[in-house]
Amino acid sequence: MNSRFVPDAATAIEPLPRMPLAAIVTASYAPDFERCRLLCETIDRHVTGMAHHYILTEHRDVALFRQLEGSRRSVVDERDLLPSWLRVFDDPLSGFRRRVWLSLKTQPLRGWHVQQLRRIAIAGQAKEDVLVFCDSDVAFLKPFDTGAFWRDGKVRLFRRDGVLANEGHDEHRIWSRNAGTALGIDPANQSSHDYISTLIAWRRETVNAMCGRIEKMHGRGWVGVVGSARQFSECMIYGRYVDDVLQGAGHFHGSEEFCRVHWNGKPLSDDEFRRFVDTMAPEQVAIGMQSFIGTDIGRIRRLIGLSA
């Protein structure tokens, strides 16, 4: 196996540069285009310390998203990130409304699976030191500097300690176990921590070392390993790699969420939306309205003070 990744190179991790470069990374698709446009506008208005913004999309959506490109923003085609053997098709089982990614090396994958693979793969192309992941249904409402993600040469790893030991969280426990399997961690070494959120940061070199470990442990490409289990989370894989393999090297932990997300339920009324914003925690600088809830993007624009 000829891999471009160096397994576990980050075990001898060097401190970040005094002024590290940070890139924001957003995986999106055509139905979320207007939400992604709003994200870009609010990034440009409120975010400082960003060297670049990468938008990762399926090949057929590239032309649409190129409208958002600029001197510090570029669209990356998934064909430039993922192996050619992972092919995308209209899914007849959904009446051709949804897409499915098929190969002989993975389970059938949906868009949300492949978005996770893109987020990992961009580390092999990006040049920035720190990758900040932000969903396309997020909007920044307050000033924010990406320097919040590093201190003393280390990157902030989002972690909710011990929550997987509580009732519920069944799906997250599966994702955590599958992350351990992909990383070759002893199954007896289970984790109770949750690493999933939006507006979180990874160290680029550590992502590449993580991919190298997966390939070393399994003797094949990391995309095939991760995609062989349909229940996975890129956040869990990275978090468990840092904590269980690297013993936290190059990172410090933080549990505060910088983005307040309306995860499920019905679209908020105007008054409910205003209360949602008014009750943001002091450290929260952005909101996320999950796109599948169906909140009208024009209403969000109006309520945060941007023209439709």
Buried (B, 14 or more C-beta within 10 A) or exposed (E): EEBEBBBBBBBEBEEBEEEBBBBBBBBBBEEBBBBBBBBBBBBBEBBEBBBBBBBBBBEEBBEBBEEBEEEEBBBBBBEBBBBEEBEBEEBEEEEEEEBBBBBEBBBBBBBEBBBBBBBBBBBBEBEBBBBBBBBBBBBBBBEBEBEBBBEEBBBBBBBBEEBBEEEEBEEBBBBBBBBBBBBEBEEEEBBBBBBBBBBBBBBBBBBBBBBBBBBBBBEBBBBBBBBBBEEBBBBBBBBBBBBBBBEBBBBBBBEEBBBBBBEEEEBBEEEEBEEBBEEBEEEBBBBBBBBEBEBEBEBBBBBBEBEE
